[in-house]
Amino acid sequence: MARSFLTQDGSVAVVLIPLPAQDFDPTEVAVSWKVLSSLGHEVRFATPAATPAEGDALMVTGRGLDPWSPVPGLARFVGIGRLLAADGRARAAYDELVSAPAFVHPVGWDDVRLDTFDGLLLPGGHRARACAAISRATCSENWSSPPSPTGAPSVRSATVCCSRLAARTRRPVDPSSSQADDGAHLVLEQRAWRVGRLTRFWDPGYYRTYEEEAGQPAGYMSVEQEVTRALERPEDFLDVVPGTLMRQ
């Protein structure tokens, strides 16, 4: 699926994954990199200062996700945090990623020419500063994707979680790019918000990439609701059939 999405003839593609300096979600980045690489695609990275990025340490170790984490001397004991952090497969992929040459030697955001890539994958992160950084990068002039002779963007894009909010600033939008999501996305987000308020009570907004302002209803700033509002037609937000990769 990833191979046919990137190139019409199934050939090898060069994919760019832009990263903030810190706090990117290790699962979203490492697993995406591993899957694309296993399919034979070339994955490159870009960071603000052309230096290796740092994943969200809370998601990598689980340390800091327990109710007792603020207590001096107890933070090293990880309990609930093991369940809330990246799972074993994602951590293994992350361990491989941080030593990969393309990750260790990224290009700088200012040096990116998007027309030299076949695909763009925008990952997310729990902290707002991670997604906000991606938004700033993709608004740059040299990140514009010139249209192909058919009028469609020459670079196909895919987004993960809150990075869809960064992607909405990019025009024109490739209609074949990934716009589907799990119909239960808002429910899952709200569950994470509730868990975060209990296990990380001193930082209740950790799982809230963006929070509602006064007068906005609960869930208004969820990823699903933000993306739906940005669409020309709300019905274009497509559900994914549970347990499959097929759109309804």
Disulfide bonds with the S-S distance in Angstrom:
Cys131-Cys162 1.87
